Amino acid sequence: MQIDTTIFAHPTIIQGGMGVAISNWRLARAVSQLGQLGVVSGTGLDNVMIRRLQDGDKNGYVRMALEEFPNQALVKTALEKYFVANEKKHAYKVASLPSSLGAMGTDFLSVLAAFVEVWLAKQGHNGMVGINLLTKIQTHTLPTLYGALLANVDYVLMGAGIPRDIPDVLEKLSLGGPATLKLEVSGALQGESFTLEFDPNEIQAAPRLLTRPYFLPIIASNVLATMLARKCSTGISGFIVEMPSAGGHNAPPRGEVHLDGLGQPIYGTRDEVDLVQLKALGYPFWLAGGTGSPQALQTALKQGATGIQVGTLFAYAQESGFAPELKQAVLEQIQTNAIRIFTDPRASPTGFPFKVVEVPNTLSENTVFATRARVCDLGYLREAYRLEDGSIGFRCASEPVTTYLKKGGKLEDTIGRKCLCNALMASADYPQTRGKSLEPALVTSGDELLHMNDFLKQYGANYTATDVVQYLLPVE
Ligand SMILES: Cc1cc2nc3c(=O)[nH]c(=O)nc-3n(C[C@H](O)[C@H](O)[C@H](O)COP(=O)(O)O)c2cc1C
């Protein structure tokens, strides 16, 4: 069952999903209340939720949402293990890493956490809410999607990879049946395939029918859009076209990668999406990456877009999840024209370029990076690899080098790799304790930061999501 398009028009503004927990339920809710699309980040939600619980869940919102979850036995298990009534003074417990295929393990935490995030974002209004997932993070996709569906999510948005299986997954999960996802396994033999499985019956007996949300793949090339439109024509509701100026991960340049004098990937005309060709596919589309201005919105509409997806401008709004001191530091740098952004081709273990804002005392500084001991305990960006006996293991290019090499990884792949999992948890104000210190943060944002000063002069540094929407939308 798909949402009735005759009742709901697609939104003009999509507030882009921003992980980890930067586009949290508060930000998404604020945007959705205004009739635009608020999108919660679905990345790392299991650990985000249990860290909120370990921090005492001060306003009780996580527990309020959990009370609405259909299987209270699972809620009880999670609360007994992770809820701490007083403010945390110790290292966080982490959700255990998936280590085999087919086992439920801690999948239920991802289900609960996605349910909580979407449920909270939907409170107090009739607007629509989306969830954003990174295709590269394979192990958590199925349970996260199911949790979001249980909370009646309206849109699913997925980039950083080719989300070819997702329309089928959404269909199966909405019908309450088991769903599978092909797991990319490095070193898999010809003809060998590995699948992740998730069965809603393990979450609740006789799962009810759920509404299938709109699905918007995030693309950076006509080739990918055309391929997805051909392979899953009925399962796609439109495209987000993301340019390399966008925050977070960027699609790598096409062909051989050349770096500029600073070491950033160079993009050229081959990386531009031909919008006329895209439009001919017949789907609505939104332009993302440097489109956070009323002028860019008007240009996008003239080019046939339904609207824009904006991240950076929303990322520094009052409601967003950035740790307050990081938000303040970046806003001050913008106001003093001291902002620097580096598109780092090495930082992300995914191998995709990742936009890094240069902020003192964060992993953008070489000294901070060099002094951090490599630890991999969150593991979202691990790749699956084939072991000699045909089973699979998981490795991450930012884990301790010797461990990675023992797992058959290559030394050159470890160079410059940063633990985005721990760093992004820290940037959302959930830093893990390591001995006497805390995990350092890493801030990502789009090139839009370089042009945000005029906006700040108009709205001030304490602006809200409402200010952003009012700024972007033409006055009727
Ligand atoms: C802090 C931050 C985190 C982001 N994280 C993600 C993410 O987890 N997944 C994703 O698909 N896009 C992510 N993005 C990209 C946004 O969803 C959006 O497409 C992009 O920011 C639009 O370009 P703009 O930054 O110029 O507005 C992120 C952007 C920012 C600023």
The ligand as an SDF file (V2000), in Angstrom:
LIG
                    3D

 31 33  0  0  0  0  0  0  0  0999 V2000
   26.2110   17.4430    8.9580 C   0  0  0  0  0  0  0  0  0  0  0  0
   25.7770   16.7260    7.7220 C   0  0  0  0  0  0  0  0  0  0  0  0
   25.6420   15.3430    7.7600 C   0  0  0  0  0  0  0  0  0  0  0  0
   25.1690   14.6650    6.6320 C   0  0  0  0  0  0  0  0  0  0  0  0
   24.9710   13.3210    6.7170 N   0  0  0  0  0  0  0  0  0  0  0  0
   24.3650   12.6700    5.6870 C   0  0  0  0  0  0  0  0  0  0  0  0
   23.9970   11.2960    5.8200 C   0  0  0  0  0  0  0  0  0  0  0  0
   24.2050   10.6760    6.8590 O   0  0  0  0  0  0  0  0  0  0  0  0
   23.3920   10.7010    4.7580 N   0  0  0  0  0  0  0  0  0  0  0  0
   23.1270   11.3870    3.5860 C   0  0  0  0  0  0  0  0  0  0  0  0
   22.5720   10.8050    2.6540 O   0  0  0  0  0  0  0  0  0  0  0  0
   23.4580   12.6740    3.4520 N   0  0  0  0  0  0  0  0  0  0  0  0
   24.0510   13.3390    4.4740 C   0  0  0  0  0  0  0  0  0  0  0  0
   24.3270   14.6780    4.3520 N   0  0  0  0  0  0  0  0  0  0  0  0
   23.9190   15.3750    3.1190 C   0  0  0  0  0  0  0  0  0  0  0  0
   22.5460   16.0670    3.2990 C   0  0  0  0  0  0  0  0  0  0  0  0
   21.5190   15.1300    3.4850 O   0  0  0  0  0  0  0  0  0  0  0  0
   22.1880   16.9410    2.0820 C   0  0  0  0  0  0  0  0  0  0  0  0
   22.0090   16.1930    0.9290 O   0  0  0  0  0  0  0  0  0  0  0  0
   23.2470   17.9530    1.7900 C   0  0  0  0  0  0  0  0  0  0  0  0
   23.6920   18.5260    2.9730 O   0  0  0  0  0  0  0  0  0  0  0  0
   22.7090   19.0210    0.8540 C   0  0  0  0  0  0  0  0  0  0  0  0
   23.7010   19.9570    0.5420 O   0  0  0  0  0  0  0  0  0  0  0  0
   24.0010   21.2580    1.4310 P   0  0  0  0  0  0  0  0  0  0  0  0
   24.8050   20.7880    2.5660 O   0  0  0  0  0  0  0  0  0  0  0  0
   24.7680   22.1570    0.4980 O   0  0  0  0  0  0  0  0  0  0  0  0
   22.6870   21.8640    1.8400 O   0  0  0  0  0  0  0  0  0  0  0  0
   24.8540   15.3750    5.4460 C   0  0  0  0  0  0  0  0  0  0  0  0
   25.0370   16.7720    5.4260 C   0  0  0  0  0  0  0  0  0  0  0  0
   25.4850   17.4350    6.5290 C   0  0  0  0  0  0  0  0  0  0  0  0
   25.6370   18.9330    6.4750 C   0  0  0  0  0  0  0  0  0  0  0  0
  1  2  1  0
  2  3  1  0
  2 30  2  0
  3  4  2  0
  4  5  1  0
  4 28  1  0
  5  6  2  0
  6  7  1  0
  6 13  1  0
  7  8  2  0
  7  9  1  0
  9 10  1  0
 10 11  2  0
 10 12  1  0
 12 13  2  0
 13 14  1  0
 14 15  1  0
 14 28  1  0
 15 16  1  0
 16 17  1  0
 16 18  1  0
 18 19  1  0
 18 20  1  0
 20 21  1  0
 20 22  1  0
 22 23  1  0
 23 24  1  0
 24 25  2  0
 24 26  1  0
 24 27  1  0
 28 29  2  0
 29 30  1  0
 30 31  1  0
M  END
$$$$
